[in-house]
Amino acid sequence: MKLNNLVKTNEKKIRPGRGIGSGKGKTSGRGIKGQKSRRGVAIKAFEGGQTPLYRRLPKRGFKSFAIKDTAIINLSNLQKFYDAKKLDGATPINLKLLQEKKIINKKYIKLKILGDGELTNKVDITAHFVSKQAQAKIEKAGGTLNILKK
C-alpha cells in the first residue's frame, strides 16, 4: 500500500488557468496586463525604480591576471624533508629535483628560498631568488648557493 492512500487530506491542489471556478482562473493570479502578467518575464534585481542594491554598494577589490610562476619554500621546510629522508645531502637542490620529488607543483617556473626556520644540513642550492636571511643561514650551515640569472 502506498502512503498516499493512507493519508487523506481535504486540501485541493491549485491548478492556475483552469477556469474561473478554480479560484485561480482567467489571469491565474497575475493581475491584468503589464510586464509581470506576461510569461517568461523575470525582473531580477529590480526594486521598483529604487536604485538596486548592486548599484548602491561600492566596487571593491582587484584580481590580478599576472601569472604566479614562482615557487616559495622556507628553510624550515627543507630541513623537514631532510629529516624525513625525502631529500639527501649528496644531491644539489634545484627546482627540477623538488618537482620530481613532488615537493613543489610542476606549474612553477622559478624558485625562491626564504629564511624561516633553521638549517642544520650542508646543502647545495640552486635557485632564482633568495632572501638575505636565507643566504646567511645557508652559508652558516656550510652550504653553497647558486643564484640563476634571468
SVG drawing of the C-alpha trace seen along z (x, -y; Angstrom):
<svg xmlns="http://www.w3.org/2000/svg" viewBox="-17 -55 98 57">
<polyline fill="none" stroke="black" stroke-width="0.4" points="0.0,0.0 1.2,-3.5 1.4,-6.2 -0.8,-8.4 -3.7,-6.0 -3.3,-6.1 -3.1,-9.8 -6.3,-11.6 -6.4,-15.4 -9.1,-17.8 -6.6,-20.2 -7.4,-20.8 -4.5,-21.2 -4.4,-24.6 -4.3,-24.5 -3.9,-28.0 -5.6,-28.9 -8.2,-26.1 -11.4,-28.2 -13.0,-30.9 -14.4,-28.4 -11.0,-27.0 -10.1,-30.1 -7.0,-30.9 -8.7,-31.2 -8.7,-33.7 -5.5,-35.6 -4.0,-32.9 -3.4,-35.3 -1.2,-37.6 -3.5,-40.6 -4.4,-42.4 -1.9,-43.5 1.6,-44.8 5.0,-43.3 4.6,-40.9 1.5,-39.3 3.4,-38.0 5.1,-34.7 8.9,-34.4 9.5,-37.6 11.9,-37.7 12.8,-41.1 16.0,-40.3 17.3,-42.9 14.5,-45.3 13.4,-47.2 10.6,-49.3 12.6,-52.2 14.7,-52.4 18.4,-52.2 19.2,-48.5 21.5,-47.1 24.2,-46.1 24.5,-49.7 24.3,-51.3 27.3,-49.3 30.9,-50.5 33.1,-48.4 35.9,-46.8 39.0,-44.7 41.2,-43.8 42.0,-40.4 45.4,-40.3 45.8,-38.3 49.6,-38.1 50.9,-34.6 52.2,-33.4 55.1,-31.3 57.5,-31.5 57.5,-28.7 58.4,-29.7 60.0,-27.4 61.3,-28.0 64.5,-26.6 62.4,-25.0 60.5,-23.0 63.8,-21.9 65.0,-20.7 61.8,-18.7 62.3,-17.0 65.9,-16.1 64.7,-14.7 62.1,-12.7 64.7,-11.3 62.8,-12.7 66.0,-14.7 69.6,-13.5 72.6,-15.8 74.6,-14.4 72.3,-15.8 72.1,-19.5 68.7,-21.1 67.0,-22.8 63.5,-23.4 63.6,-20.3 64.6,-18.0 61.9,-19.4 59.3,-18.9 60.5,-15.3 60.1,-14.5 56.6,-16.1 57.5,-18.7 56.7,-21.6 54.0,-21.7 55.1,-21.4 53.4,-24.6 56.2,-26.7 59.0,-28.1 61.1,-29.8 62.2,-29.0 62.6,-31.4 64.2,-30.4 63.1,-32.2 64.9,-32.1 62.2,-31.0 63.5,-28.3 66.9,-26.8 69.0,-24.6 71.5,-22.1 72.4,-20.2 75.2,-21.2 73.3,-21.8 74.0,-22.9 71.0,-25.0 70.4,-26.5 67.5,-29.0 66.3,-32.1 65.8,-34.2 66.9,-34.0 66.3,-36.2 69.3,-37.7 68.3,-35.9 68.2,-32.5 71.5,-33.2 73.2,-33.9 71.7,-30.7 72.8,-28.5 76.4,-29.9 76.4,-29.5 75.5,-25.8 78.4,-25.3 76.2,-25.1 76.7,-26.7 74.2,-28.9 73.9,-29.4 71.6,-32.2 70.3,-31.9 70.1,-35.0 67.1,-35.7"/>
</svg>
